[in-house]
């Protein structure tokens, strides 16, 4: 049996070096694969007919989108826009958590519904639990010194205590932060505990860490802060540090860095730090490991 088509696979290449021939191998392989259907046809008893070659499939797309097409009906287009908005708001939230956004005062107006769904739905809770579980795993791995000076620092708002009841009345970050209105809420001492943070708090205490609370709240709110913390299960911390009169105008990063530096000067080793703002974690005298809790509702520099 003859295979006339195989003659196409022989390509004379005179005067080429061994290196050049070896470089041609991928090209030969591509030609071989592309001509396999021809080999199959030539191996039959029937004479070769070029018209029997398989033709490429051409997908014909509609020239325009019409409302009569169920795929492109107004409702499906609305769903597409909603999906794109969801992705846009997710990207914005992710950029905020990664500290990639420029300082901001409110969430995007278009993301108000998305933010409410995230904060009040299971995703926010799962994100909080993930941070707590990773922090607990790290805490168990730390070899504590015998002097009792290994400490874990916790922020308070949106780290131990949740202010969601307040932010539910203020658009989940859609409104510019009003310190006077927030102080009224703080003075009620009604903020619930974040359950996963309470678990982490109890775990690090049981492991032997000293627990230090470093908050941006003022000294004037010390009594209501202590009341609120104890009411929801946070007890037996070693220090509670609040803003004094000399700290009021300082950016949070500066204020908290100074407080951590004072702790180190007192001989403490800051092994862990949990906070919902990057200003809780960055700056000087940083901890060995820092754990950022999600908070897309507000930004504190």
Buried (B, 14 or more C-beta within 10 A) or exposed (E): EEEEBEEEEEEEEEEEEEEEEEEEEEEEEEEEEEBEEBBEBBEEEEEEEEEEEEEEEEEEEEEEEEEEEEEBBEEEEEEEEEEEBBEBBBEBBEEBBEEEEEEEEBBBEEBBEBBBBBBEEEBBBEBBBEBBEEBBEBBEEBEBEEEEBBBBBBBBBBBBBBBBEBBEEBBBBBBEBEEEEBBEBBBEBBBBBBBBBBBBBBBBBEBEBBBBBBBBBBBBBEEBBBEBBEBBEBEEBBBBBBBEEEBEEBEBBBBBBBBBEEBBEEEBBBBBBBBBBBBBBBBEBEBEBBBBBBBBBBBBE
